């Protein structure tokens, strides 16, 4: 077991660097400056991912965040993501039943945060092992390559489809936000943090799929959104089932208690499997090619990369415990 403060800062940088890039790209309008920022950031993220993987391979890294400002920040992010969902589902497109699904799971998570405050054991909020490092490589290297590839693809797309509003600044903002959330997802060993990052990726999927703003693209984006929100609801259910009896939302900690803890985990497993099934159905049932959801087509390998991140968390939750 390896514990290092330096490693914690590096992991934080992996999440923060694409997040910072996303913020910059949201305000950059010129093509040249945008291309430069994307290429430099992609190179930095890829190199940092390689450094982390080769430096710490063979060491198991565990960090305890505790009931810190990060935990409070996760709650704030949950609320902000929910507000974004409410805006698109209630104000712009009037898909109220999808908003209800978001409200139910957010209410469940906030209720748990309130009733469990000060009672949870935060031993291992972040766990990085060899498998996690492989997922970091996939997200950091492949994701960065796709971001660079998207520059040329989206330029050609906008020239070919002049009727589509040019929102490449928004596209790359969402793409790097997705990458930031994916790094957080694969290193998390706390269902509350997993839920937060999952919600971010769900909204990013929705926004990218609806990039062209055509009727079919919008319908497809909402199809993806409600499927992913079902996964979020499964996460929320797992938190409620696993958390109160054992005062922990870390799967490794719960399983390590022994005895009836495994019964609690067994009860929560169907909800986690349901999230995985919903995530898989997201790709099986959505018709991305109909109506020009080209922004998602461009980034579709990145979404399969995100799917791999989901599988990583699923394997972390379902693998045998020692």
Secondary structure as UniProt FT lines:
FT   HELIX           5..27
FT   HELIX           31..56
FT   TURN            57..58
FT   STRAND          61..63
FT   HELIX           69..86
FT   HELIX           87..92
FT   HELIX           96..115
FT   TURN            116..119
FT   STRAND          126..128
FT   HELIX           130..137
FT   HELIX           138..142
FT   HELIX           143..160
FT   TURN            162..163
FT   HELIX           168..187
FT   HELIX           191..209
FT   TURN            210..212
FT   HELIX           215..246
FT   HELIX           251..257
FT   TURN            259..260
FT   HELIX           261..285
FT   TURN            288..292
FT   HELIX           294..318
//
